[in-house]
Amino acid sequence: MKKNQNNTNNNKDKNRKERFLIKSFYRFYTMIGCVNFDPFQYIKTENEKLQIRYANIRV
């Protein structure tokens, strides 16, 4: 009987922790979704800088 009671208490604690983590992740990703971040913009500018450097070396 005691083992069953301990298991139910552990399950409740585990569920609380999981819910907390899920809520935290949800808040985090909704905050990120509000910010417009375009990684391809930085890749394009870096690529242009590399081409300019190679052009200077060739000349």
CHARMM internal coordinates of N, CA and C (Angstrom, degrees):
IC EDIT
DIST 1 N 1 CA 1.4442
DIST 1 CA 1 C 1.5314
ANGL 1 N 1 CA 1 C 111.14
DIST 1 C 2 N 1.3010
ANGL 1 CA 1 C 2 N 117.09
DIHE 1 N 1 CA 1 C 2 N -41.64
DIST 2 N 2 CA 1.4576
ANGL 1 C 2 N 2 CA 119.91
DIHE 1 CA 1 C 2 N 2 CA -178.68
DIST 2 CA 2 C 1.5297
ANGL 2 N 2 CA 2 C 110.95
DIHE 1 C 2 N 2 CA 2 C -66.41
DIST 2 C 3 N 1.3161
ANGL 2 CA 2 C 3 N 116.25
DIHE 2 N 2 CA 2 C 3 N -35.45
DIST 3 N 3 CA 1.4609
ANGL 2 C 3 N 3 CA 118.88
DIHE 2 CA 2 C 3 N 3 CA 179.87
DIST 3 CA 3 C 1.5228
ANGL 3 N 3 CA 3 C 110.82
DIHE 2 C 3 N 3 CA 3 C -63.34
DIST 3 C 4 N 1.3081
ANGL 3 CA 3 C 4 N 117.20
DIHE 3 N 3 CA 3 C 4 N -40.60
DIST 4 N 4 CA 1.4607
ANGL 3 C 4 N 4 CA 120.39
DIHE 3 CA 3 C 4 N 4 CA 179.16
DIST 4 CA 4 C 1.5256
ANGL 4 N 4 CA 4 C 111.38
DIHE 3 C 4 N 4 CA 4 C -64.59
DIST 4 C 5 N 1.3193
ANGL 4 CA 4 C 5 N 116.27
DIHE 4 N 4 CA 4 C 5 N -40.39
DIST 5 N 5 CA 1.4587
ANGL 4 C 5 N 5 CA 119.75
DIHE 4 CA 4 C 5 N 5 CA 179.25
DIST 5 CA 5 C 1.5241
ANGL 5 N 5 CA 5 C 110.54
DIHE 4 C 5 N 5 CA 5 C -65.47
DIST 5 C 6 N 1.3237
ANGL 5 CA 5 C 6 N 116.97
DIHE 5 N 5 CA 5 C 6 N -40.58
DIST 6 N 6 CA 1.4612
ANGL 5 C 6 N 6 CA 120.15
DIHE 5 CA 5 C 6 N 6 CA 178.49
DIST 6 CA 6 C 1.5247
ANGL 6 N 6 CA 6 C 110.69
DIHE 5 C 6 N 6 CA 6 C -64.55
DIST 6 C 7 N 1.3116
ANGL 6 CA 6 C 7 N 116.51
DIHE 6 N 6 CA 6 C 7 N -39.80
DIST 7 N 7 CA 1.4595
ANGL 6 C 7 N 7 CA 119.69
DIHE 6 CA 6 C 7 N 7 CA 179.72
DIST 7 CA 7 C 1.5225
ANGL 7 N 7 CA 7 C 111.59
DIHE 6 C 7 N 7 CA 7 C -64.81
DIST 7 C 8 N 1.3144
ANGL 7 CA 7 C 8 N 117.27
DIHE 7 N 7 CA 7 C 8 N -40.22
DIST 8 N 8 CA 1.4632
ANGL 7 C 8 N 8 CA 118.96
DIHE 7 CA 7 C 8 N 8 CA 179.92
DIST 8 CA 8 C 1.5199
ANGL 8 N 8 CA 8 C 110.68
DIHE 7 C 8 N 8 CA 8 C -67.51
DIST 8 C 9 N 1.3258
ANGL 8 CA 8 C 9 N 117.70
DIHE 8 N 8 CA 8 C 9 N -37.42
DIST 9 N 9 CA 1.4625
ANGL 8 C 9 N 9 CA 120.40
DIHE 8 CA 8 C 9 N 9 CA 177.36
DIST 9 CA 9 C 1.5181
ANGL 9 N 9 CA 9 C 110.56
DIHE 8 C 9 N 9 CA 9 C -65.28
DIST 9 C 10 N 1.3297
ANGL 9 CA 9 C 10 N 116.57
DIHE 9 N 9 CA 9 C 10 N -41.69
DIST 10 N 10 CA 1.4584
ANGL 9 C 10 N 10 CA 120.25
DIHE 9 CA 9 C 10 N 10 CA 179.05
DIST 10 CA 10 C 1.5222
ANGL 10 N 10 CA 10 C 110.65
DIHE 9 C 10 N 10 CA 10 C -65.42
DIST 10 C 11 N 1.3238
ANGL 10 CA 10 C 11 N 116.76
DIHE 10 N 10 CA 10 C 11 N -38.58
DIST 11 N 11 CA 1.4611
ANGL 10 C 11 N 11 CA 120.05
DIHE 10 CA 10 C 11 N 11 CA 178.98
DIST 11 CA 11 C 1.5235
ANGL 11 N 11 CA 11 C 111.13
DIHE 10 C 11 N 11 CA 11 C -64.71
DIST 11 C 12 N 1.3229
ANGL 11 CA 11 C 12 N 116.75
DIHE 11 N 11 CA 11 C 12 N -39.68
DIST 12 N 12 CA 1.4611
ANGL 11 C 12 N 12 CA 119.95
DIHE 11 CA 11 C 12 N 12 CA 178.64
DIST 12 CA 12 C 1.5237
ANGL 12 N 12 CA 12 C 110.54
DIHE 11 C 12 N 12 CA 12 C -64.45
DIST 12 C 13 N 1.3323
ANGL 12 CA 12 C 13 N 116.62
DIHE 12 N 12 CA 12 C 13 N -43.59
DIST 13 N 13 CA 1.4602
ANGL 12 C 13 N 13 CA 120.22
DIHE 12 CA 12 C 13 N 13 CA 178.56
DIST 13 CA 13 C 1.5260
ANGL 13 N 13 CA 13 C 110.70
DIHE 12 C 13 N 13 CA 13 C -63.77
DIST 13 C 14 N 1.3146
ANGL 13 CA 13 C 14 N 115.58
DIHE 13 N 13 CA 13 C 14 N -40.80
DIST 14 N 14 CA 1.4580
ANGL 13 C 14 N 14 CA 120.16
DIHE 13 CA 13 C 14 N 14 CA 179.63
DIST 14 CA 14 C 1.5260
ANGL 14 N 14 CA 14 C 110.39
DIHE 13 C 14 N 14 CA 14 C -63.76
DIST 14 C 15 N 1.3235
ANGL 14 CA 14 C 15 N 116.81
DIHE 14 N 14 CA 14 C 15 N -42.81
DIST 15 N 15 CA 1.4653
ANGL 14 C 15 N 15 CA 120.77
DIHE 14 CA 14 C 15 N 15 CA 178.47
DIST 15 CA 15 C 1.5238
ANGL 15 N 15 CA 15 C 111.54
DIHE 14 C 15 N 15 CA 15 C -63.41
DIST 15 C 16 N 1.3241
ANGL 15 CA 15 C 16 N 116.84
DIHE 15 N 15 CA 15 C 16 N -39.48
DIST 16 N 16 CA 1.4622
ANGL 15 C 16 N 16 CA 120.37
DIHE 15 CA 15 C 16 N 16 CA 178.22
DIST 16 CA 16 C 1.5187
ANGL 16 N 16 CA 16 C 110.60
DIHE 15 C 16 N 16 CA 16 C -63.22
DIST 16 C 17 N 1.3252
ANGL 16 CA 16 C 17 N 116.66
DIHE 16 N 16 CA 16 C 17 N -43.76
DIST 17 N 17 CA 1.4635
ANGL 16 C 17 N 17 CA 120.58
DIHE 16 CA 16 C 17 N 17 CA 179.48
DIST 17 CA 17 C 1.5211
ANGL 17 N 17 CA 17 C 110.83
DIHE 16 C 17 N 17 CA 17 C -64.14
DIST 17 C 18 N 1.3245
ANGL 17 CA 17 C 18 N 116.38
DIHE 17 N 17 CA 17 C 18 N -42.08
DIST 18 N 18 CA 1.4641
ANGL 17 C 18 N 18 CA 119.98
DIHE 17 CA 17 C 18 N 18 CA 179.79
DIST 18 CA 18 C 1.5249
ANGL 18 N 18 CA 18 C 110.75
DIHE 17 C 18 N 18 CA 18 C -64.34
DIST 18 C 19 N 1.3183
ANGL 18 CA 18 C 19 N 117.04
DIHE 18 N 18 CA 18 C 19 N -42.69
DIST 19 N 19 CA 1.4640
ANGL 18 C 19 N 19 CA 120.26
DIHE 18 CA 18 C 19 N 19 CA 178.72
DIST 19 CA 19 C 1.5248
ANGL 19 N 19 CA 19 C 111.00
DIHE 18 C 19 N 19 CA 19 C -63.25
DIST 19 C 20 N 1.3328
ANGL 19 CA 19 C 20 N 116.01
DIHE 19 N 19 CA 19 C 20 N -40.03
DIST 20 N 20 CA 1.4579
ANGL 19 C 20 N 20 CA 120.03
DIHE 19 CA 19 C 20 N 20 CA 178.32
DIST 20 CA 20 C 1.5263
ANGL 20 N 20 CA 20 C 110.25
DIHE 19 C 20 N 20 CA 20 C -62.55
DIST 20 C 21 N 1.3301
ANGL 20 CA 20 C 21 N 117.05
DIHE 20 N 20 CA 20 C 21 N -44.58
DIST 21 N 21 CA 1.4617
ANGL 20 C 21 N 21 CA 120.24
DIHE 20 CA 20 C 21 N 21 CA 179.75
DIST 21 CA 21 C 1.5235
ANGL 21 N 21 CA 21 C 111.62
DIHE 20 C 21 N 21 CA 21 C -64.53
DIST 21 C 22 N 1.3143
ANGL 21 CA 21 C 22 N 116.23
DIHE 21 N 21 CA 21 C 22 N -42.21
DIST 22 N 22 CA 1.4667
ANGL 21 C 22 N 22 CA 119.85
DIHE 21 CA 21 C 22 N 22 CA 179.76
DIST 22 CA 22 C 1.5246
ANGL 22 N 22 CA 22 C 110.49
DIHE 21 C 22 N 22 CA 22 C -63.21
DIST 22 C 23 N 1.3245
ANGL 22 CA 22 C 23 N 116.89
DIHE 22 N 22 CA 22 C 23 N -43.30
DIST 23 N 23 CA 1.4654
ANGL 22 C 23 N 23 CA 119.98
DIHE 22 CA 22 C 23 N 23 CA 178.15
DIST 23 CA 23 C 1.5222
ANGL 23 N 23 CA 23 C 110.88
DIHE 22 C 23 N 23 CA 23 C -64.19
DIST 23 C 24 N 1.3360
ANGL 23 CA 23 C 24 N 116.67
DIHE 23 N 23 CA 23 C 24 N -39.46
DIST 24 N 24 CA 1.4631
ANGL 23 C 24 N 24 CA 120.25
DIHE 23 CA 23 C 24 N 24 CA 179.68
DIST 24 CA 24 C 1.5216
ANGL 24 N 24 CA 24 C 110.94
DIHE 23 C 24 N 24 CA 24 C -64.25
DIST 24 C 25 N 1.3396
ANGL 24 CA 24 C 25 N 116.87
DIHE 24 N 24 CA 24 C 25 N -45.68
DIST 25 N 25 CA 1.4576
ANGL 24 C 25 N 25 CA 120.22
DIHE 24 CA 24 C 25 N 25 CA 178.51
DIST 25 CA 25 C 1.5249
ANGL 25 N 25 CA 25 C 110.81
DIHE 24 C 25 N 25 CA 25 C -62.32
DIST 25 C 26 N 1.3193
ANGL 25 CA 25 C 26 N 116.26
DIHE 25 N 25 CA 25 C 26 N -40.72
DIST 26 N 26 CA 1.4608
ANGL 25 C 26 N 26 CA 120.49
DIHE 25 CA 25 C 26 N 26 CA -179.89
DIST 26 CA 26 C 1.5275
ANGL 26 N 26 CA 26 C 110.46
DIHE 25 C 26 N 26 CA 26 C -61.65
DIST 26 C 27 N 1.3258
ANGL 26 CA 26 C 27 N 117.16
DIHE 26 N 26 CA 26 C 27 N -45.17
DIST 27 N 27 CA 1.4628
ANGL 26 C 27 N 27 CA 120.76
DIHE 26 CA 26 C 27 N 27 CA 178.69
DIST 27 CA 27 C 1.5186
ANGL 27 N 27 CA 27 C 110.96
DIHE 26 C 27 N 27 CA 27 C -63.26
DIST 27 C 28 N 1.3265
ANGL 27 CA 27 C 28 N 116.05
DIHE 27 N 27 CA 27 C 28 N -42.24
DIST 28 N 28 CA 1.4610
ANGL 27 C 28 N 28 CA 120.87
DIHE 27 CA 27 C 28 N 28 CA -178.80
DIST 28 CA 28 C 1.5256
ANGL 28 N 28 CA 28 C 110.86
DIHE 27 C 28 N 28 CA 28 C -62.03
DIST 28 C 29 N 1.3228
ANGL 28 CA 28 C 29 N 116.92
DIHE 28 N 28 CA 28 C 29 N -47.72
DIST 29 N 29 CA 1.4559
ANGL 28 C 29 N 29 CA 120.18
DIHE 28 CA 28 C 29 N 29 CA -177.61
DIST 29 CA 29 C 1.5233
ANGL 29 N 29 CA 29 C 112.48
DIHE 28 C 29 N 29 CA 29 C -71.98
DIST 29 C 30 N 1.3206
ANGL 29 CA 29 C 30 N 118.72
DIHE 29 N 29 CA 29 C 30 N -28.47
DIST 30 N 30 CA 1.4595
ANGL 29 C 30 N 30 CA 119.07
DIHE 29 CA 29 C 30 N 30 CA 175.26
DIST 30 CA 30 C 1.5189
ANGL 30 N 30 CA 30 C 110.15
DIHE 29 C 30 N 30 CA 30 C -71.25
DIST 30 C 31 N 1.3277
ANGL 30 CA 30 C 31 N 117.95
DIHE 30 N 30 CA 30 C 31 N -33.15
DIST 31 N 31 CA 1.4562
ANGL 30 C 31 N 31 CA 120.63
DIHE 30 CA 30 C 31 N 31 CA 175.59
DIST 31 CA 31 C 1.5201
ANGL 31 N 31 CA 31 C 110.08
DIHE 30 C 31 N 31 CA 31 C -66.57
DIST 31 C 32 N 1.3251
ANGL 31 CA 31 C 32 N 117.32
DIHE 31 N 31 CA 31 C 32 N -42.30
DIST 32 N 32 CA 1.4610
ANGL 31 C 32 N 32 CA 120.82
DIHE 31 CA 31 C 32 N 32 CA 179.73
DIST 32 CA 32 C 1.5217
ANGL 32 N 32 CA 32 C 110.20
DIHE 31 C 32 N 32 CA 32 C -66.02
DIST 32 C 33 N 1.3217
ANGL 32 CA 32 C 33 N 117.26
DIHE 32 N 32 CA 32 C 33 N -36.94
DIST 33 N 33 CA 1.4524
ANGL 32 C 33 N 33 CA 121.16
DIHE 32 CA 32 C 33 N 33 CA -179.58
DIST 33 CA 33 C 1.5186
ANGL 33 N 33 CA 33 C 112.78
DIHE 32 C 33 N 33 CA 33 C -62.75
DIST 33 C 34 N 1.3123
ANGL 33 CA 33 C 34 N 117.68
DIHE 33 N 33 CA 33 C 34 N -27.36
DIST 34 N 34 CA 1.4584
ANGL 33 C 34 N 34 CA 121.08
DIHE 33 CA 33 C 34 N 34 CA 179.82
DIST 34 CA 34 C 1.5257
ANGL 34 N 34 CA 34 C 111.73
DIHE 33 C 34 N 34 CA 34 C -75.17
DIST 34 C 35 N 1.3030
ANGL 34 CA 34 C 35 N 117.29
DIHE 34 N 34 CA 34 C 35 N -25.66
DIST 35 N 35 CA 1.4592
ANGL 34 C 35 N 35 CA 121.68
DIHE 34 CA 34 C 35 N 35 CA -178.21
DIST 35 CA 35 C 1.5194
ANGL 35 N 35 CA 35 C 108.43
DIHE 34 C 35 N 35 CA 35 C -89.15
DIST 35 C 36 N 1.3290
ANGL 35 CA 35 C 36 N 116.38
DIHE 35 N 35 CA 35 C 36 N 129.31
DIST 36 N 36 CA 1.4589
ANGL 35 C 36 N 36 CA 120.14
DIHE 35 CA 35 C 36 N 36 CA 177.60
DIST 36 CA 36 C 1.5196
ANGL 36 N 36 CA 36 C 108.89
DIHE 35 C 36 N 36 CA 36 C -85.86
DIST 36 C 37 N 1.3066
ANGL 36 CA 36 C 37 N 116.00
DIHE 36 N 36 CA 36 C 37 N 107.39
DIST 37 N 37 CA 1.4547
ANGL 36 C 37 N 37 CA 121.21
DIHE 36 CA 36 C 37 N 37 CA -179.91
DIST 37 CA 37 C 1.5142
ANGL 37 N 37 CA 37 C 107.96
DIHE 36 C 37 N 37 CA 37 C -122.83
DIST 37 C 38 N 1.3155
ANGL 37 CA 37 C 38 N 116.52
DIHE 37 N 37 CA 37 C 38 N 120.15
DIST 38 N 38 CA 1.4569
ANGL 37 C 38 N 38 CA 121.50
DIHE 37 CA 37 C 38 N 38 CA -178.47
DIST 38 CA 38 C 1.5224
ANGL 38 N 38 CA 38 C 108.75
DIHE 37 C 38 N 38 CA 38 C -115.89
DIST 38 C 39 N 1.3285
ANGL 38 CA 38 C 39 N 118.20
DIHE 38 N 38 CA 38 C 39 N 98.75
DIST 39 N 39 CA 1.4681
ANGL 38 C 39 N 39 CA 119.48
DIHE 38 CA 38 C 39 N 39 CA -179.41
DIST 39 CA 39 C 1.5206
ANGL 39 N 39 CA 39 C 112.22
DIHE 38 C 39 N 39 CA 39 C -65.85
DIST 39 C 40 N 1.3298
ANGL 39 CA 39 C 40 N 117.98
DIHE 39 N 39 CA 39 C 40 N -26.21
DIST 40 N 40 CA 1.4603
ANGL 39 C 40 N 40 CA 120.43
DIHE 39 CA 39 C 40 N 40 CA -178.69
DIST 40 CA 40 C 1.5241
ANGL 40 N 40 CA 40 C 111.59
DIHE 39 C 40 N 40 CA 40 C -68.23
DIST 40 C 41 N 1.3181
ANGL 40 CA 40 C 41 N 116.69
DIHE 40 N 40 CA 40 C 41 N -26.75
DIST 41 N 41 CA 1.4590
ANGL 40 C 41 N 41 CA 120.05
DIHE 40 CA 40 C 41 N 41 CA 176.84
DIST 41 CA 41 C 1.5270
ANGL 41 N 41 CA 41 C 109.80
DIHE 40 C 41 N 41 CA 41 C -62.06
DIST 41 C 42 N 1.3237
ANGL 41 CA 41 C 42 N 116.96
DIHE 41 N 41 CA 41 C 42 N -42.80
DIST 42 N 42 CA 1.4519
ANGL 41 C 42 N 42 CA 120.64
DIHE 41 CA 41 C 42 N 42 CA -179.37
DIST 42 CA 42 C 1.5231
ANGL 42 N 42 CA 42 C 111.18
DIHE 41 C 42 N 42 CA 42 C -71.66
DIST 42 C 43 N 1.3091
ANGL 42 CA 42 C 43 N 116.98
DIHE 42 N 42 CA 42 C 43 N -34.13
DIST 43 N 43 CA 1.4636
ANGL 42 C 43 N 43 CA 120.22
DIHE 42 CA 42 C 43 N 43 CA 177.83
DIST 43 CA 43 C 1.5234
ANGL 43 N 43 CA 43 C 109.75
DIHE 42 C 43 N 43 CA 43 C -65.50
DIST 43 C 44 N 1.3323
ANGL 43 CA 43 C 44 N 117.37
DIHE 43 N 43 CA 43 C 44 N -41.80
DIST 44 N 44 CA 1.4643
ANGL 43 C 44 N 44 CA 121.15
DIHE 43 CA 43 C 44 N 44 CA -179.66
DIST 44 CA 44 C 1.5227
ANGL 44 N 44 CA 44 C 110.80
DIHE 43 C 44 N 44 CA 44 C -63.95
DIST 44 C 45 N 1.3165
ANGL 44 CA 44 C 45 N 117.99
DIHE 44 N 44 CA 44 C 45 N -44.89
DIST 45 N 45 CA 1.4645
ANGL 44 C 45 N 45 CA 120.19
DIHE 44 CA 44 C 45 N 45 CA -178.66
DIST 45 CA 45 C 1.5131
ANGL 45 N 45 CA 45 C 110.38
DIHE 44 C 45 N 45 CA 45 C -66.59
DIST 45 C 46 N 1.3194
ANGL 45 CA 45 C 46 N 117.32
DIHE 45 N 45 CA 45 C 46 N -37.40
DIST 46 N 46 CA 1.4617
ANGL 45 C 46 N 46 CA 120.07
DIHE 45 CA 45 C 46 N 46 CA 178.63
DIST 46 CA 46 C 1.5206
ANGL 46 N 46 CA 46 C 109.85
DIHE 45 C 46 N 46 CA 46 C -65.74
DIST 46 C 47 N 1.3140
ANGL 46 CA 46 C 47 N 117.61
DIHE 46 N 46 CA 46 C 47 N -39.89
DIST 47 N 47 CA 1.4574
ANGL 46 C 47 N 47 CA 122.04
DIHE 46 CA 46 C 47 N 47 CA 179.06
DIST 47 CA 47 C 1.5282
ANGL 47 N 47 CA 47 C 110.30
DIHE 46 C 47 N 47 CA 47 C -64.00
DIST 47 C 48 N 1.3281
ANGL 47 CA 47 C 48 N 117.93
DIHE 47 N 47 CA 47 C 48 N -41.10
DIST 48 N 48 CA 1.4596
ANGL 47 C 48 N 48 CA 121.19
DIHE 47 CA 47 C 48 N 48 CA 178.10
DIST 48 CA 48 C 1.5197
ANGL 48 N 48 CA 48 C 110.93
DIHE 47 C 48 N 48 CA 48 C -63.86
DIST 48 C 49 N 1.3190
ANGL 48 CA 48 C 49 N 117.50
DIHE 48 N 48 CA 48 C 49 N -40.28
DIST 49 N 49 CA 1.4624
ANGL 48 C 49 N 49 CA 120.67
DIHE 48 CA 48 C 49 N 49 CA 178.33
DIST 49 CA 49 C 1.5214
ANGL 49 N 49 CA 49 C 110.48
DIHE 48 C 49 N 49 CA 49 C -62.99
DIST 49 C 50 N 1.3245
ANGL 49 CA 49 C 50 N 117.24
DIHE 49 N 49 CA 49 C 50 N -40.49
DIST 50 N 50 CA 1.4572
ANGL 49 C 50 N 50 CA 120.36
DIHE 49 CA 49 C 50 N 50 CA 179.16
DIST 50 CA 50 C 1.5209
ANGL 50 N 50 CA 50 C 110.83
DIHE 49 C 50 N 50 CA 50 C -64.53
DIST 50 C 51 N 1.3165
ANGL 50 CA 50 C 51 N 117.95
DIHE 50 N 50 CA 50 C 51 N -41.17
DIST 51 N 51 CA 1.4617
ANGL 50 C 51 N 51 CA 120.78
DIHE 50 CA 50 C 51 N 51 CA 179.42
DIST 51 CA 51 C 1.5184
ANGL 51 N 51 CA 51 C 110.86
DIHE 50 C 51 N 51 CA 51 C -63.68
DIST 51 C 52 N 1.3161
ANGL 51 CA 51 C 52 N 117.45
DIHE 51 N 51 CA 51 C 52 N -39.29
DIST 52 N 52 CA 1.4664
ANGL 51 C 52 N 52 CA 120.39
DIHE 51 CA 51 C 52 N 52 CA 178.18
DIST 52 CA 52 C 1.5183
ANGL 52 N 52 CA 52 C 109.80
DIHE 51 C 52 N 52 CA 52 C -64.62
DIST 52 C 53 N 1.2961
ANGL 52 CA 52 C 53 N 118.56
DIHE 52 N 52 CA 52 C 53 N -41.48
DIST 53 N 53 CA 1.4634
ANGL 52 C 53 N 53 CA 121.49
DIHE 52 CA 52 C 53 N 53 CA 179.34
DIST 53 CA 53 C 1.5238
ANGL 53 N 53 CA 53 C 110.91
DIHE 52 C 53 N 53 CA 53 C -63.61
DIST 53 C 54 N 1.3243
ANGL 53 CA 53 C 54 N 116.92
DIHE 53 N 53 CA 53 C 54 N -44.23
DIST 54 N 54 CA 1.4600
ANGL 53 C 54 N 54 CA 119.66
DIHE 53 CA 53 C 54 N 54 CA 178.90
DIST 54 CA 54 C 1.5288
ANGL 54 N 54 CA 54 C 110.74
DIHE 53 C 54 N 54 CA 54 C -65.37
DIST 54 C 55 N 1.3152
ANGL 54 CA 54 C 55 N 118.17
DIHE 54 N 54 CA 54 C 55 N -36.01
DIST 55 N 55 CA 1.4610
ANGL 54 C 55 N 55 CA 121.20
DIHE 54 CA 54 C 55 N 55 CA 178.32
DIST 55 CA 55 C 1.5238
ANGL 55 N 55 CA 55 C 110.04
DIHE 54 C 55 N 55 CA 55 C -64.80
DIST 55 C 56 N 1.3181
ANGL 55 CA 55 C 56 N 117.51
DIHE 55 N 55 CA 55 C 56 N -38.78
DIST 56 N 56 CA 1.4598
ANGL 55 C 56 N 56 CA 120.55
DIHE 55 CA 55 C 56 N 56 CA 178.40
DIST 56 CA 56 C 1.5183
ANGL 56 N 56 CA 56 C 111.34
DIHE 55 C 56 N 56 CA 56 C -67.26
DIST 56 C 57 N 1.3064
ANGL 56 CA 56 C 57 N 117.14
DIHE 56 N 56 CA 56 C 57 N -34.40
DIST 57 N 57 CA 1.4639
ANGL 56 C 57 N 57 CA 120.18
DIHE 56 CA 56 C 57 N 57 CA 179.92
DIST 57 CA 57 C 1.5240
ANGL 57 N 57 CA 57 C 110.24
DIHE 56 C 57 N 57 CA 57 C -70.39
DIST 57 C 58 N 1.3092
ANGL 57 CA 57 C 58 N 118.19
DIHE 57 N 57 CA 57 C 58 N -38.78
DIST 58 N 58 CA 1.4648
ANGL 57 C 58 N 58 CA 122.00
DIHE 57 CA 57 C 58 N 58 CA -178.06
DIST 58 CA 58 C 1.5245
ANGL 58 N 58 CA 58 C 111.68
DIHE 57 C 58 N 58 CA 58 C -67.76
DIST 58 C 59 N 1.2909
ANGL 58 CA 58 C 59 N 117.06
DIHE 58 N 58 CA 58 C 59 N -33.00
DIST 59 N 59 CA 1.4757
ANGL 58 C 59 N 59 CA 120.15
DIHE 58 CA 58 C 59 N 59 CA -176.20
DIST 59 CA 59 C 1.4785
ANGL 59 N 59 CA 59 C 110.04
DIHE 58 C 59 N 59 CA 59 C -79.66
END
COOR INIT
IC SEED 1 N 1 CA 1 C
IC BUILD
